[in-house]
Amino acid sequence: MTHDDITADAVSGPGGTPPGPSAVRPATTNTDADAAGRDTAPSPADAALPPELAPAALTLFGDRLDLAAAYAELLATDGVVRGLIGPREAPRIWDRHLLNCAAVAERIPSGATVLDVGSGAGLPGLVLAIARPDLTVTLIEPLARRTSFLIEVVERLSLAKSVRVFRGRADEAASGSSGREPISGDVVTARAVAPLDRLAGWSLPLAVRGGRLLALKGSSAAAEIEEHAEVVARLGGGEPTVQLCGVGVIDPPTTVVEIVRERMVGPARPAAKKRARGGRSRRG
């Protein structure tokens, strides 16, 4: 096993055995830390599941809720220390990150292969792998310190059968590099990576024909679609649509821009060489 790649075999079927680093604990208040601007060292208590969110968490994670809790603890401790999660985000890991990402699973078919572009701390890719053990997930991330964290989390949560880490950019994953085969998937996910035009350019080449990009967006979703729909079409994507995930489970629901890859658009051709007078090509 290397830091470049954790190969994985698909896992099918519901359920799974949690690794046991932590069980779900009720939330506790930490007024002093809040008043101090959260300058204290990260604490596992920051990852506690707030009681009011427990029904939604149980709905989205089912019998893998303890596994989600173990991941939340890693985000709130190692993730903060290593700069992948801001210290002020630690107490909001469940509502702003885990539940927000897990809700997207409803847009993913059973047994799908998922490629998570710009995975960072594993959002949403690792969350989807935890919530849906039937998925095969590849986390695509170019930065070494982030891939190191992802590899460690995959190992500690015993997810290596369904999750692998690809260190590199999305275009490198799509075209193949350093002796690695190109990869593609049924679904490509991304969260807080780039505006829709650039994101589609990086992500659609990773999707199989008929596959789709699921881009987690906020209030800018409709405006981005209006601005970048023509670019998406040139890249082979269908008409982008806005989907609300987790309606009736989380509030607010997760806003997702969904784009189906309708056409396989190849890379741009190199410019033709200029021809000298007399019809002969100039030699460089």
Stockholm file with secondary structure:
# STOCKHOLM 1.0

chainA/1-284         MTHDDITADAVSGPGGTPPGPSAVRPATTNTDADAAGRDTAPSPADAALPPELAPAALTLFGDRLDLAAAYAELLATDGVVRGLIGPREAPRIWDRHLLNCAAVAERIPSGATVLDVGSGAGLPGLVLAIARPDLTVTLIEPLARRTSFLIEVVERLSLAKSVRVFRGRADEAASGSSGREPISGDVVTARAVAPLDRLAGWSLPLAVRGGRLLALKGSSAAAEIEEHAEVVARLGGGEPTVQLCGVGVIDPPTTVVEIVRERMVGPARPAAKKRARGGRSRRG
#=GR chainA/1-284 SS CCSSBCCCCCCCSSCCCCCCSCCCCBCCCCHHHHHTTSCSCCCGGGGCBCGGGHHHHHHHHGGGHHHHHHHHHHIIIIIHHTTSSCGGGGGGHIIIIIHHHHGGGGGSCTTCEEEEETCTTTTTHHHHHHHCTTCEEEEEECCHHHHHHHHHHHHHTTCTTTEEEEESCHHHHHHCCTTCCCCCEEEEEEESSSCHHHHHHHHGGGEEEEEEEEEEECTTHHHHHHHHHHHHHHTTBCCCEEEEESTTTSSSCEEEEEEEBCSCCCCCCCCCCCBCTTSCBCCC
#=GC SS_cons         CCSSBCCCCCCCSSCCCCCCSCCCCBCCCCHHHHHTTSCSCCCGGGGCBCGGGHHHHHHHHGGGHHHHHHHHHHIIIIIHHTTSSCGGGGGGHIIIIIHHHHGGGGGSCTTCEEEEETCTTTTTHHHHHHHCTTCEEEEEECCHHHHHHHHHHHHHTTCTTTEEEEESCHHHHHHCCTTCCCCCEEEEEEESSSCHHHHHHHHGGGEEEEEEEEEEECTTHHHHHHHHHHHHHHTTBCCCEEEEESTTTSSSCEEEEEEEBCSCCCCCCCCCCCBCTTSCBCCC
//
